[in-house]
Amino acid sequence: MDSAESVARAAARAIADGLAGGGSLALAGGTTPRRCYELLRELDVPWGRVTVLFGDERCLPPDDPDSNFRLARDALLGHVAPLSVHRIPGELGAEAAAAVYAGIVDGLRPLDLVLLGVGEDGHTASLFPGNAALAASGSAVAVHGAPKPPPDRVSLTLEVLREARRVLVLATGAGKREAVAMARRGEVPSGMIPDAMWLIDEAAAGP
């Protein structure tokens, strides 16, 4: 695709189409998903049949500027009325929040649609290359030692991401070019979801 805007528009349309009959939707943080959310709130989605979850969260209060929940609330959730919204209670600490969230996700698996971003190191959700959380089983995992602050987070497991009915991965900008290349080689977490659909712009795709 020729631009980040094109990626956001394609993602919003894919989500709207995927939720035409309702279902479960896991949201991501980041700048590209934010634009997707702004566009999605203008599309025809039966929000009364949609359950919203999150792919990951930092161990912060929900109103913190760096909270994924706050980003999604400001860009999307505050403008629509989903059937239910299950935020990750990161303020409880990684272990407690992961335990609470696993109990919620357990009853909703497999998820219908998961939206993911990609970090410059190839991480997705809060599953970082080489981190022990990458090998976790179950529905949600406490993440410690994240290379980007804050170090403590909660993430859906790779197991949950792999079994989801549909996964969309967004990557835009030249800064993501190496991450996309590593993912294509299966070297980083974002490249470990075999059936994921990637939406990337020309800058991230590289030559």
N, C-alpha and C positions, 0 to 999 in steps of 0.2 A: 504494500500500500504506500501511497506517496507521502503521507504525513501522519503525525500523531493524531490529528483530528479525524482523519479517515479511519484509523484504528479504533478510536473511541466510538465513532458512529457505527462501525461494523459490530463492535462488541455490544453496544446497546441494542441494536437490532437483533443480534443473535440471542441475547438474554430474553428480550421480549417474545421472540418466537418460541424459545425453549420453555417459557412459562405461560404459554397460551392457555394451558389447561390447569395452571397452578403448579404447586410443587415446592421443593426446598431449594433455596439459593444461598450459597456461601459467598460473602463479599470479601474483597481484598482492600488493603490500604495503598497509598501511593498516588502520584500525580496523574498518571494515565487513567487509573480507575475513577478518580474524582471526576474527570471530564465525562467519562462514560456514564456515571451516575446522574450528572446534570442533564444529559441527553435522555437517559432512560426514564426520568420522571415525566417527560413529555410524551412518552409512548403509551400505547394502549396495553396495559398489563392488568390482569385480574388480581390486584393486590390482596383482596379479601380471601384468596385461596393460596397465598404465598407465605411460607415460613422462612424467615431470614436468619441466617447464621453468619459466623465469621471464620475465615480461614486461620487467622491468628490475631494475637493482641499483645501489646506491650504491657508490662506490669505497672500500670499507671491508673490514676482515677479516670473515670469515663469522660470527664470534662477537660482533661489535659489536651493541649493543642496537638500532641503527638499520638493521641489515641485513635486507633482505626475506627472505633465506634463513633467518636465525635466527627471524624471526617465523613463517614457514611450518613450520620444523622443530619449534618449540615447540608450535604450535597444531594441526598436522596430521601432518607427515612423521615425527615421532618416535613416532607412535601407529599408523601403518599401514606397509605394506611394498610400495611401488611397485616395478615391474620395474626402473626406473632413475630416478635424479634427477640432472638436469644443472643445477647451480648456475652462475651467472655469477661468474667469479673476479675480482671487483672489486678485490681487493687487488693485482692485477697492474698496475693503472692502466687508464684508460679505453681507450686505443688497443689495448693488448695483450689486454685482456679481451674487447673487441669482436671482435677477430680470431679468438680462440679460440672464442668463442661462435658466431660466424657459421658456422664449420666444422661445428659440431654441428647448428645449426638448418637449415643447407642440406640435410642428409640427412633431415629430418623434415617439410619443407614439402609441402603446406599443413598447418598445425597443425589438430588436430581441434576443440579447445575452448580459448578464451582468456578469462581472467577479468581485468577491468580495473576500476580505481577512477578517480575524477575529483578533481583538485585544485580549489581555489577559483578558480584562474585558468583552469580548463578544460583543464589538461594531463592526459594519460593516459599510462601507463607513465612513461618519462622524456622524453616528447615535449612540449616546452613551446611556447606560442605565440611565434612569431617566431624560434625557435631554428633554426640551420642544420641540425640533425639531422633536422628534420621533412621535409626534402627528400631525405634519404639513400636510396640504393637498396641492394639486398642484404638480408641477414638480420638483422644487428645493427649498431648504430652507437655510436661514442663520443660522449658528450654533454658539452660544456663550457659553463660559464657558467650552470648551472641557478640560477634565482632563489632557490631554497631550498637550504641547505647539506645535504650537501657539493656543491660546484659541478660536480664530475666524476662522471659516471655512465655506465652502459651501458644501452641500450634495444633491444628489437626495433624494427624499422623500421615505418613506417606501411604500407609495402608488405606486410609479413608479416601485420600485423593485418587489413588489408583482405581478404586472400585466405583467412584462416582459415575453416574450415567453420562455426564458430559462435563468436560473441563475446558475452559478457555484460558489461555495464557497470553497476556499482553506484554509487549516489549517495544519501547520506542526510544529513539535517540541514539546517537553514535556511541554514547557511554555504555550502551547495552550490547554493542556489537560482539565483543569477546565473550560475554555471557551467553549470547545466542549460539555462537560457534561451539562453546563448550557443551551446551545443552544438546546440540545436534549430535555431538559425539558421546552423549550419555555420561559425561564426566561430572556433572553437578546435579543437585536435587531437582532443579526445574526440568532437566532432561530425563528424569526417571519415571515419568508418567506416560506410558506408551501411547495411549489413545487421545492425548490432549490435542486440542486444536490451537495452533499458534496464530496470533494476529500481530504482525510486526510491520513497522514502516521501513522505508528504504534505508534510512540511516542505520537502524539496528540490524538490518539484513546484511549490510556490507556488500562488497563487490561480488 
